[in-house]
């Protein structure tokens, strides 16, 4: 048995994955899936209807699918700590709810009540991915600040 003899006569083992003198590499956030999904979302939502006006419904549906892809990436594949993943989602929902109470009635009732959700989803997706990109190499505190 390897280890150091403790005060009470027990052995304690200390094992690491790194060699002496080797730096421990901290896992950074995986951001490329989010960047690709948001870029595709904005292309579908804003550019496709300009190029092909009859494809506006496909652009809206594609943007919603990309928003779900951003959410799935963030919650399951981003490598962010669990508290950051779920905390960001809770803050996005709370922020959207608070903003919906503050917006003008013309926006709240525009497009049969769907104007605010339809235009806020791409912006919130972009904000989440931009915060992840900006804070991907930061330590825990500043990274959480860039996301929230």
C-alpha positions, 0 to 999 in steps of 0.5 A: 500500500502506498501513501503517507502515514497519517497521525492516527496510523492510517494511510492516505493516498493522493493521486492525480492525473498529471505528471509533476510540473504539468499544468492542469488543463481546465475544460473550457466551454464547448461553444461551436454548436451554439454559435452554429445554431444561432448563426443558422437561426438568424439566417433563417429568421431574418435573411431567408424571408428577404431572399425568398418572401414565400418562405417566411413560414419556413424561416420562422419554424427553422428559427424555432428549431434552432432555438431548441437546438441552442437550448439542448446544446446549453443544457446538455453539451456545453460543458458548463457547470450544472448550476450555470446551465440551469441558472441561465435558463431560469434567468432567461425565463424570469427576464422574459416574463418581467419584460413582457410585463413592461412592454407597450400594449402595441407590442404585447398584443401585436401579431395576436400576442405572439410578437414579443415571444417571436422576436425575443427568442432569437435575441435571447438565443444570441445573448446566451451564446454571446455570453458563453463565447465571451466567458468561455475561458474565464474563471467561474465568477466572471464567467457566471457574470457574463452569462447572467 
